[in-house]
Amino acid sequence: MRPTTLTLLTCLLCACFTAAAQTPAASASTADQNIIYIRGIEIYGNVTTRPEILRRYLAFDTGEVLDTSKMRLTRANLSATQIYDKIDIFPRFREDGAHVFIILKESVRLDIGYGIEYSIRRYGEDKLWYSVHVDAAVNNFRGRMETFWFGASAWERRGFDLYWHKPFLPTPYYMTLSAGVSEYPDDALPLDYMDAYGKLTAGRKVLANSRVFASAMPIYRYRNIAPGYPDTGIAFPERHDFLEVFAMTGFAADRRSARFDPRSGWLLSMQLGTNIPHNGVNNRFFQSTDEFRCYLPLANDLAVFRVLLTLRDTDAGEYHRLSYGSAGDIRGYANKALGWNFSAQSSILASVKYHKPLYTTPELPVPLVNTLFNGVNGLAFRIDGTLIADAAMLYRDPHGALTQRGLGDSAMTQPGLAFGFGTRIAAPRVRQSGCIDLAFGRTETEGGGYRWEPVLHLYLDLFY
């Protein structure tokens, strides 16, 4: 082979190796040009939350590569706090990189409740008595995602309660403190009570919108025979007053779309408690309380299902009897209408609600509403209709709700059945509503029969 041919081959090989060595670098250079970095984060509409707290919910920071999945995660984090009505997150591209804009609209921080409650039973007789109740909750208290609540009641039930929930951000741990005092008559026995309690709960968030917790709650109770009932035959063990301490542990998962008027999702709560730490003059017992709620959207309507199961390991005694029908339990029975025949120790409740929005008004000016709800000058009201059905069974046997022991025996079980309809006027912007329900509950009569008795329920807030 001639020398000129070798020279040409050598040059060709060198050129190939040089091109191969330069190709990755050229590709890397092109890839670097496609990477966009976050150069700034601009937040608008945040009035209450402290900046250092708000930034803990952001999944990205300046100097990082722009990632749309982290923007979606940030939106989910902020939405889970349920303190914002609107959340918009989007990037704007400039010469130095991306600037992420976060536009927020805060929800109303103040939740107000008020109204008149009544009971149709007092001292085991058909006596009507009333109480007036007012309460207020401050959401995102101190701008640290805390909740502060207080409530007071007057008339024939008097009391005052406080509640404070504090998350230890950025950790998943939290703490709640609550305390209260109340005076009230008994529905089934001729007794008056004075209670004072305190409660400490420590918990930890697990998974998404779920938590585990443990609580300790001492209760001081003073009980006295009501005036006009000197010959009751009630024998107080040892004394009129006693101290009882409950210890509780549990798990809760809240996957509802909203805390007020949820339109989808579900809620699960499981709790086990006992008075073994200090039972005072009462029987020692364990109690398991499990509840499940499911919200099923049907076009513009909503179906809600609820199951509540209560079990005890032994007879807890006369002063820890179970009953259904009070405000906040169920709609369909007269107040405390289930649980008088005997001292119930276990129970199961199944309830269904069909909820239909009927009409929504245009936004109407409401005088002075801005004094209570900052940034709100007018309200739109929604009128809803509701169909209601409830069924419950109380058991004397502690395991009766599982074993169905004593079913059909009036001395061992007490059934409840009711149906009805209702209407409610809601102001979703400020999370307020007023409700009127008319239900027909099955009421047992002498001789083993029963009748359907109408019951009118007036209350505030959208019950579950």
ABEGO torsion letter per residue (X at the ends): XBAAAAAAAAAAAAAAAAAAAAAAAAAAAAAAAABBBBABBBBBGBAABBAAAAAAABABBBGBBBBAAAAAAAAAAAAAAGABABBBBBBBBBAAEBBBBBBBBBBBABBBBBEBBBBABBGGBBBBBBBBBBBBBBBGBGGAGBBBBBBBBBEABBBBBBBBBBBBOABABBBBBBBBBBBBBBAABBBBBBBBBBBBBBBBBBEBGBBBBBBBBBBBBBBBBBBGBABAGBBBBGBABBBBBBBBBBBBBBABABABGBABEBBBBBBBBBAAABAEABBBBBBBBBBBBBBBBBEABBBBBBBBBBBBABBAEAAABBBBGBBGABBGBBBGABGAABBBABBBBBBBBBBBBABBBBBBBBBGAAAABBGBABBBBBBBBBBBBBBBBBBABAAAAAAGBGBGBAAABBBBBBBEBBBBBBBAAAGBBBBBBBBBBBBBBBGGBBBBBBBBBBBBEBBX
